[in-house]
């Protein structure tokens, strides 16, 4: 299940073209639940792309620098040692 929350977001649709309306202070939050597949691969010369997909085909891709991937890996190792989620 993919949820998407858009704040201060307005678009203009005219003659089939989409145009931003208003200031550029828009924000968005995307959440993907019930992930069935997660992969990691190279993205360009300096990044790692994490790809998460659910059974409905919704997908989120995140490109991170290696130090951010290592930080997440450390967080997972710590959770594995301490959290009942890994029991």
N, CA, C and O atoms as a GROMACS GRO file, in nm:
protein
  348
    1UNK      N    1   0.084  -0.116   0.000
    1UNK     CA    2   0.000   0.000   0.000
    1UNK      C    3   0.089   0.124   0.000
    1UNK      O    4   0.178   0.138   0.084
    2UNK      N    5   0.065   0.212  -0.094
    2UNK     CA    6   0.140   0.335  -0.106
    2UNK      C    7   0.053   0.451  -0.060
    2UNK      O    8  -0.060   0.467  -0.106
    3UNK      N    9   0.105   0.531   0.032
    3UNK     CA   10   0.035   0.654   0.071
    3UNK      C   11   0.123   0.771   0.029
    3UNK      O   12   0.245   0.765   0.036
    4UNK      N   13   0.059   0.877  -0.013
    4UNK     CA   14   0.130   0.995  -0.059
    4UNK      C   15   0.059   1.117  -0.002
    4UNK      O   16  -0.060   1.137  -0.026
    5UNK      N   17   0.132   1.198   0.073
    5UNK     CA   18   0.077   1.320   0.131
    5UNK      C   19   0.149   1.438   0.068
    5UNK      O   20   0.271   1.448   0.075
    6UNK      N   21   0.073   1.528   0.008
    6UNK     CA   22   0.128   1.646  -0.056
    6UNK      C   23   0.078   1.768   0.019
    6UNK      O   24  -0.042   1.782   0.042
    7UNK      N   25   0.168   1.856   0.058
    7UNK     CA   26   0.133   1.977   0.132
    7UNK      C   27   0.154   2.100   0.045
    7UNK      O   28   0.252   2.110  -0.029
    8UNK      N   29   0.060   2.192   0.056
    8UNK     CA   30   0.067   2.318  -0.019
    8UNK      C   31   0.090   2.292  -0.168
    8UNK      O   32   0.178   2.352  -0.230
    9UNK      N   33   0.012   2.202  -0.222
    9UNK     CA   34   0.036   2.155  -0.358
    9UNK      C   35  -0.083   2.193  -0.446
    9UNK      O   36  -0.197   2.156  -0.417
   10UNK      N   37  -0.055   2.265  -0.551
   10UNK     CA   38  -0.160   2.300  -0.646
   10UNK      C   39  -0.101   2.295  -0.786
   10UNK      O   40   0.008   2.346  -0.810
   11UNK      N   41  -0.175   2.234  -0.877
   11UNK     CA   42  -0.134   2.225  -1.016
   11UNK      C   43  -0.241   2.287  -1.104
   11UNK      O   44  -0.358   2.292  -1.068
   12UNK      N   45  -0.197   2.333  -1.219
   12UNK     CA   46  -0.290   2.381  -1.321
   12UNK      C   47  -0.283   2.284  -1.438
   12UNK      O   48  -0.174   2.252  -1.486
   13UNK      N   49  -0.396   2.239  -1.483
   13UNK     CA   50  -0.403   2.152  -1.600
   13UNK      C   51  -0.469   2.231  -1.712
   13UNK      O   52  -0.586   2.267  -1.703
   14UNK      N   53  -0.393   2.259  -1.817
   14UNK     CA   54  -0.444   2.339  -1.927
   14UNK      C   55  -0.395   2.280  -2.058
   14UNK      O   56  -0.275   2.264  -2.079
   15UNK      N   57  -0.489   2.246  -2.144
   15UNK     CA   58  -0.456   2.189  -2.275
   15UNK      C   59  -0.365   2.067  -2.263
   15UNK      O   60  -0.276   2.048  -2.346
   16UNK      N   61  -0.387   1.985  -2.160
   16UNK     CA   62  -0.310   1.863  -2.141
   16UNK      C   63  -0.174   1.882  -2.077
   16UNK      O   64  -0.102   1.785  -2.058
   17UNK      N   65  -0.138   2.005  -2.043
   17UNK     CA   66  -0.009   2.032  -1.979
   17UNK      C   67  -0.030   2.058  -1.830
   17UNK      O   68  -0.126   2.124  -1.791
   18UNK      N   69   0.062   2.008  -1.748
   18UNK     CA   70   0.057   2.030  -1.604
   18UNK      C   71   0.158   2.138  -1.569
   18UNK      O   72   0.273   2.133  -1.610
   19UNK      N   73   0.111   2.238  -1.492
   19UNK     CA   74   0.196   2.350  -1.456
   19UNK      C   75   0.185   2.372  -1.305
   19UNK      O   76   0.076   2.366  -1.249
   20UNK      N   77   0.298   2.399  -1.240
   20UNK     CA   78   0.300   2.433  -1.098
   20UNK      C   79   0.229   2.567  -1.079
   20UNK      O   80   0.249   2.660  -1.156
   21UNK      N   81   0.147   2.576  -0.974
   21UNK     CA   82   0.078   2.700  -0.942
   21UNK      C   83   0.118   2.738  -0.800
   21UNK      O   84   0.117   2.654  -0.710
   22UNK      N   85   0.153   2.865  -0.780
   22UNK     CA   86   0.187   2.912  -0.647
   22UNK      C   87   0.335   2.902  -0.618
   22UNK      O   88   0.416   2.873  -0.707
   23UNK      N   89   0.371   2.927  -0.492
   23UNK     CA   90   0.512   2.927  -0.454
   23UNK      C   91   0.572   2.786  -0.458
   23UNK      O   92   0.501   2.687  -0.467
   24UNK      N   93   0.704   2.780  -0.451
   24UNK     CA   94   0.774   2.652  -0.459
   24UNK      C   95   0.805   2.596  -0.320
   24UNK      O   96   0.914   2.542  -0.298
   25UNK      N   97   0.712   2.609  -0.227
   25UNK     CA   98   0.733   2.560  -0.091
   25UNK      C   99   0.660   2.429  -0.066
   25UNK      O  100   0.622   2.400   0.047
   26UNK      N  101   0.641   2.351  -0.168
   26UNK     CA  102   0.568   2.225  -0.156
   26UNK      C  103   0.652   2.117  -0.089
   26UNK      O  104   0.774   2.114  -0.104
   27UNK      N  105   0.586   2.030  -0.016
   27UNK     CA  106   0.653   1.916   0.045
   27UNK      C  107   0.569   1.791   0.020
   27UNK      O  108   0.449   1.800  -0.006
   28UNK      N  109   0.633   1.676   0.028
   28UNK     CA  110   0.562   1.550   0.008
   28UNK      C  111   0.621   1.444   0.098
   28UNK      O  112   0.740   1.445   0.128
   29UNK      N  113   0.537   1.352   0.139
   29UNK     CA  114   0.578   1.235   0.216
   29UNK      C  115   0.520   1.112   0.148
   29UNK      O  116   0.400   1.106   0.123
   30UNK      N  117   0.605   1.015   0.117
   30UNK     CA  118   0.560   0.890   0.056
   30UNK      C  119   0.590   0.777   0.153
   30UNK      O  120   0.698   0.771   0.211
   31UNK      N  121   0.494   0.686   0.169
   31UNK     CA  122   0.513   0.570   0.255
   31UNK      C  123   0.466   0.446   0.178
   31UNK      O  124   0.364   0.448   0.111
   32UNK      N  125   0.544   0.339   0.190
   32UNK     CA  126   0.510   0.213   0.125
   32UNK      C  127   0.507   0.105   0.231
   32UNK      O  128   0.606   0.079   0.299
   33UNK      N  129   0.391   0.042   0.244
   33UNK     CA  130   0.372  -0.064   0.343
   33UNK      C  131   0.361  -0.199   0.273
   33UNK      O  132   0.334  -0.205   0.152
   34UNK      N  133   0.381  -0.305   0.347
   34UNK     CA  134   0.369  -0.441   0.293
   34UNK      C  135   0.462  -0.464   0.175
   34UNK      O  136   0.422  -0.516   0.071
   35UNK      N  137   0.588  -0.423   0.193
   35UNK     CA  138   0.689  -0.440   0.088
   35UNK      C  139   0.713  -0.589   0.065
   35UNK      O  140   0.732  -0.665   0.160
   36UNK      N  141   0.712  -0.629  -0.060
   36UNK     CA  142   0.735  -0.769  -0.095
   36UNK      C  143   0.873  -0.791  -0.155
   36UNK      O  144   0.924  -0.903  -0.154
   37UNK      N  145   0.934  -0.685  -0.206
   37UNK     CA  146   1.066  -0.698  -0.267
   37UNK      C  147   1.147  -0.573  -0.236
   37UNK      O  148   1.099  -0.461  -0.250
   38UNK      N  149   1.271  -0.594  -0.194
   38UNK     CA  150   1.363  -0.484  -0.168
   38UNK      C  151   1.498  -0.520  -0.228
   38UNK      O  152   1.551  -0.629  -0.205
   39UNK      N  153   1.554  -0.428  -0.306
   39UNK     CA  154   1.683  -0.452  -0.370
   39UNK      C  155   1.772  -0.329  -0.357
   39UNK      O  156   1.725  -0.218  -0.332
   40UNK      N  157   1.901  -0.352  -0.374
   40UNK     CA  158   2.000  -0.244  -0.374
   40UNK      C  159   2.088  -0.263  -0.497
   40UNK      O  160   2.125  -0.376  -0.531
   41UNK      N  161   2.122  -0.153  -0.562
   41UNK     CA  162   2.210  -0.161  -0.679
   41UNK      C  163   2.284  -0.028  -0.695
   41UNK      O  164   2.249   0.072  -0.633
   42UNK      N  165   2.385  -0.030  -0.779
   42UNK     CA  166   2.461   0.091  -0.808
   42UNK      C  167   2.371   0.192  -0.879
   42UNK      O  168   2.282   0.156  -0.956
   43UNK      N  169   2.397   0.319  -0.850
   43UNK     CA  170   2.326   0.427  -0.918
   43UNK      C  171   2.429   0.534  -0.952
   43UNK      O  172   2.470   0.611  -0.865
   44UNK      N  173   2.469   0.537  -1.076
   44UNK     CA  174   2.576   0.628  -1.116
   44UNK      C  175   2.708   0.582  -1.058
   44UNK      O  176   2.726   0.464  -1.027
   45UNK      N  177   2.800   0.675  -1.044
   45UNK     CA  178   2.934   0.642  -0.996
   45UNK      C  179   2.946   0.648  -0.845
   45UNK      O  180   3.038   0.588  -0.789
   46UNK      N  181   2.856   0.720  -0.776
   46UNK     CA  182   2.878   0.748  -0.636
   46UNK      C  183   2.761   0.716  -0.545
   46UNK      O  184   2.766   0.750  -0.426
   47UNK      N  185   2.658   0.654  -0.594
   47UNK     CA  186   2.540   0.630  -0.511
   47UNK      C  187   2.494   0.486  -0.518
   47UNK      O  188   2.533   0.409  -0.605
   48UNK      N  189   2.409   0.454  -0.422
   48UNK     CA  190   2.343   0.324  -0.416
   48UNK      C  191   2.194   0.350  -0.422
   48UNK      O  192   2.143   0.436  -0.350
   49UNK      N  193   2.123   0.277  -0.507
   49UNK     CA  194   1.978   0.293  -0.517
   49UNK      C  195   1.911   0.178  -0.444
   49UNK      O  196   1.937   0.061  -0.473
   50UNK      N  197   1.824   0.211  -0.351
   50UNK     CA  198   1.740   0.113  -0.283
   50UNK      C  199   1.602   0.118  -0.348
   50UNK      O  200   1.546   0.226  -0.366
   51UNK      N  201   1.549   0.003  -0.383
   51UNK     CA  202   1.419  -0.005  -0.450
   51UNK      C  203   1.328  -0.095  -0.369
   51UNK      O  204   1.364  -0.209  -0.337
   52UNK      N  205   1.210  -0.045  -0.336
   52UNK     CA  206   1.111  -0.118  -0.257
   52UNK      C  207   0.982  -0.127  -0.337
   52UNK      O  208   0.935  -0.027  -0.391
   53UNK      N  209   0.925  -0.248  -0.345
   53UNK     CA  210   0.804  -0.269  -0.425
   53UNK      C  211   0.705  -0.355  -0.348
   53UNK      O  212   0.743  -0.450  -0.279
   54UNK      N  213   0.575  -0.321  -0.360
   54UNK     CA  214   0.472  -0.402  -0.297
   54UNK      C  215   0.406  -0.492  -0.401
   54UNK      O  216   0.441  -0.487  -0.519
   55UNK      N  217   0.310  -0.574  -0.357
   55UNK     CA  218   0.245  -0.670  -0.444
   55UNK      C  219   0.162  -0.603  -0.553
   55UNK      O  220   0.135  -0.663  -0.657
   56UNK      N  221   0.121  -0.480  -0.530
   56UNK     CA  222   0.038  -0.408  -0.626
   56UNK      C  223   0.121  -0.337  -0.733
   56UNK      O  224   0.065  -0.275  -0.823
   57UNK      N  225   0.253  -0.345  -0.722
   57UNK     CA  226   0.341  -0.282  -0.819
   57UNK      C  227   0.380  -0.140  -0.783
   57UNK      O  228   0.452  -0.075  -0.859
   58UNK      N  229   0.334  -0.089  -0.668
   58UNK     CA  230   0.379   0.042  -0.623
   58UNK      C  231   0.527   0.032  -0.586
   58UNK      O  232   0.571  -0.069  -0.531
   59UNK      N  233   0.602   0.136  -0.617
   59UNK     CA  234   0.747   0.129  -0.599
   59UNK      C  235   0.799   0.263  -0.546
   59UNK      O  236   0.752   0.370  -0.586
   60UNK      N  237   0.896   0.254  -0.458
   60UNK     CA  238   0.969   0.371  -0.412
   60UNK      C  239   1.117   0.344  -0.435
   60UNK      O  240   1.167   0.237  -0.401
   61UNK      N  241   1.186   0.442  -0.494
   61UNK     CA  242   1.330   0.433  -0.516
   61UNK      C  243   1.398   0.545  -0.437
   61UNK      O  244   1.351   0.658  -0.436
   62UNK      N  245   1.509   0.510  -0.372
   62UNK     CA  246   1.585   0.607  -0.294
   62UNK      C  247   1.732   0.592  -0.332
   62UNK      O  248   1.788   0.483  -0.324
   63UNK      N  249   1.793   0.703  -0.374
   63UNK     CA  250   1.936   0.702  -0.407
   63UNK      C  251   2.013   0.765  -0.291
   63UNK      O  252   1.985   0.879  -0.252
   64UNK      N  253   2.109   0.691  -0.238
   64UNK     CA  254   2.185   0.736  -0.122
   64UNK      C  255   2.335   0.729  -0.151
   64UNK      O  256   2.381   0.650  -0.233
   65UNK      N  257   2.410   0.814  -0.080
   65UNK     CA  258   2.554   0.803  -0.085
   65UNK      C  259   2.597   0.688   0.006
   65UNK      O  260   2.525   0.655   0.100
   66UNK      N  261   2.711   0.625  -0.022
   66UNK     CA  262   2.755   0.508   0.054
   66UNK      C  263   2.758   0.529   0.206
   66UNK      O  264   2.725   0.437   0.281
   67UNK      N  265   2.797   0.648   0.252
   67UNK     CA  266   2.802   0.670   0.397
   67UNK      C  267   2.662   0.665   0.460
   67UNK      O  268   2.647   0.624   0.575
   68UNK      N  269   2.560   0.705   0.385
   68UNK     CA  270   2.423   0.695   0.436
   68UNK      C  271   2.376   0.550   0.440
   68UNK      O  272   2.305   0.509   0.532
   69UNK      N  273   2.416   0.472   0.339
   69UNK     CA  274   2.382   0.329   0.337
   69UNK      C  275   2.448   0.259   0.455
   69UNK      O  276   2.386   0.176   0.522
   70UNK      N  277   2.574   0.292   0.481
   70UNK     CA  278   2.645   0.231   0.596
   70UNK      C  279   2.577   0.269   0.727
   70UNK      O  280   2.566   0.185   0.816
   71UNK      N  281   2.532   0.392   0.740
   71UNK     CA  282   2.464   0.436   0.862
   71UNK      C  283   2.334   0.357   0.882
   71UNK      O  284   2.303   0.318   0.994
   72UNK      N  285   2.260   0.335   0.776
   72UNK     CA  286   2.137   0.257   0.784
   72UNK      C  287   2.170   0.112   0.821
   72UNK      O  288   2.100   0.052   0.903
   73UNK      N  289   2.275   0.056   0.763
   73UNK     CA  290   2.316  -0.080   0.796
   73UNK      C  291   2.352  -0.092   0.944
   73UNK      O  292   2.319  -0.192   1.008
   74UNK      N  293   2.419   0.009   0.997
   74UNK     CA  294   2.451   0.010   1.141
   74UNK      C  295   2.324   0.016   1.225
   74UNK      O  296   2.314  -0.052   1.327
   75UNK      N  297   2.228   0.098   1.184
   75UNK     CA  298   2.099   0.106   1.255
   75UNK      C  299   2.030  -0.030   1.256
   75UNK      O  300   1.973  -0.071   1.357
   76UNK      N  301   2.033  -0.100   1.143
   76UNK     CA  302   1.970  -0.231   1.134
   76UNK      C  303   2.042  -0.331   1.223
   76UNK      O  304   1.976  -0.410   1.292
   77UNK      N  305   2.174  -0.328   1.224
   77UNK     CA  306   2.250  -0.418   1.313
   77UNK      C  307   2.213  -0.394   1.459
   77UNK      O  308   2.197  -0.489   1.535
   78UNK      N  309   2.200  -0.268   1.497
   78UNK     CA  310   2.164  -0.235   1.635
   78UNK      C  311   2.022  -0.282   1.667
   78UNK      O  312   1.997  -0.336   1.775
   79UNK      N  313   1.931  -0.262   1.575
   79UNK     CA  314   1.794  -0.310   1.596
   79UNK      C  315   1.790  -0.462   1.608
   79UNK      O  316   1.717  -0.516   1.691
   80UNK      N  317   1.867  -0.528   1.525
   80UNK     CA  318   1.870  -0.675   1.528
   80UNK      C  319   1.918  -0.725   1.663
   80UNK      O  320   1.871  -0.828   1.711
   81UNK      N  321   2.010  -0.653   1.725
   81UNK     CA  322   2.064  -0.693   1.855
   81UNK      C  323   1.969  -0.661   1.970
   81UNK      O  324   1.971  -0.729   2.072
   82UNK      N  325   1.885  -0.557   1.954
   82UNK     CA  326   1.807  -0.507   2.067
   82UNK      C  327   1.656  -0.518   2.053
   82UNK      O  328   1.585  -0.518   2.153
   83UNK      N  329   1.606  -0.527   1.933
   83UNK     CA  330   1.461  -0.515   1.911
   83UNK      C  331   1.391  -0.650   1.907
   83UNK      O  332   1.443  -0.746   1.849
   84UNK      N  333   1.273  -0.659   1.968
   84UNK     CA  334   1.195  -0.782   1.957
   84UNK      C  335   1.143  -0.807   1.816
   84UNK      O  336   1.097  -0.917   1.785
   85UNK      N  337   1.151  -0.706   1.728
   85UNK     CA  338   1.108  -0.724   1.590
   85UNK      C  339   1.191  -0.830   1.517
   85UNK      O  340   1.146  -0.888   1.418
   86UNK      N  341   1.313  -0.854   1.566
   86UNK     CA  342   1.403  -0.950   1.504
   86UNK      C  343   1.402  -1.086   1.573
   86UNK      O  344   1.483  -1.172   1.540
   87UNK      N  345   1.313  -1.106   1.667
   87UNK     CA  346   1.307  -1.234   1.737
   87UNK      C  347   1.226  -1.336   1.661
   87UNK      O  348   1.211  -1.449   1.705
   0.00000   0.00000   0.00000
